[in-house]
Amino acid sequence: MLPPMEISLDTLKRMSRLAGFDWSDAELEAIRPAVARMLDLLARLEQVPLANVEPTTQYRVL
């Protein structure tokens, strides 16, 4: 389960540089709320009870 996280500007800077982006502080501040929402959605998704759900089958179409 994902621990609750606060995404700081410094964290976003490091992550964006690792991904090869050179974004300004203003650009990173603009996307910070979206990153926080995405992390919240991932945490909520992890709480979906899937223990009794049968695995899906994938069919390969040639």
Stockholm file with secondary structure:
# STOCKHOLM 1.0

chainA/1-62         MLPPMEISLDTLKRMSRLAGFDWSDAELEAIRPAVARMLDLLARLEQVPLANVEPTTQYRVL
#=GR chainA/1-62 SS CCCCCCCCHHHHHHHHHHTTCCCCHHHHHHHHHHHHHHHHHHHHHHTSCCTTCCCCCCCCCC
#=GC SS_cons        CCCCCCCCHHHHHHHHHHTTCCCCHHHHHHHHHHHHHHHHHHHHHHTSCCTTCCCCCCCCCC
//
